[in-house]
Amino acid sequence: MQPAHVLLGIENVSFEYPAGNRPLRGVTLEVHAGDLLLLAGPNGSGKTVLLKLMGGFLDPAEGIVRYNGADLRELPERNLDDQILMVRSDGDGKALIGPTVEDELARACRLAGLKGPAIPRRVEDALDAVGMAAAKEWYLDEMSSGERRRVALAHAMVSRPRLLLLDDPFVGLDKPGIDLVNGILRDLARRGTAVVFTAHDLSTMHCAERLVLLREGTLALDVPTRVAASEFHLLEQCGLPLPSHIQLCMTLRERGLLQYGQAPLSLEEALALFAKKV
């Protein structure tokens, strides 16, 4: 099987604020087409800074960020706007203009090169995918941050960026909301979009295929989430509270009810595995 295309290359990157403090130091990693990557770490670990560096919103003090092999700083902004979309935790996309949801998504369709009847079909499909089929005529400035976040995800479904960056997309969501967003992100990744999202804990690690952990501005871990779920000691070293399913699995393993290598990624998986043991 051919290795996935390296979309984004981060090479020994550090960032420095004007006051001189460095929230990020010497980070090197690759993001591939189709990646579904969780960038996690405690508050102040540098994950949001790294996300902004990935999108070209900040310039590194040292090192280089390459997009398709080219220095991100040297690429025309229009090209980046067409290929990189960032959704912040407050629900705003990189450029949600509106005024209505339909206007916003139709604009995204036109920028993606769609014309005529293809535009309303794509808009309807995108809104169906994010559970907002009735929201076409809603005004963006009258919507909650959670609703705007879903519109931003619909924008991604329409424009199909090559790189989608999300800052804490699951914050404040209940389980149905988490499942909905998880399904959207997995669908985008299956289509080849590289999806990178941040979280301040590990409760949504099951929503990613790959886990990158930052600690005090440095790269602490970069492994498939299934490996991280099995290697409990790796997660214990990251400085984050362990999710309930990981704690449960540790207890089951200590009592001989779970074999080494079995790696439930969620509480539901852990409970299903436990049910088979009793």
Summary of the structure (lengths in Angstrom):
residues: 278
radius of gyration: 19.6
end to end distance: 39.4
largest distance: 62.9
contacts: 890
relative contact order: 0.15
helix: 40%
strand: 22%
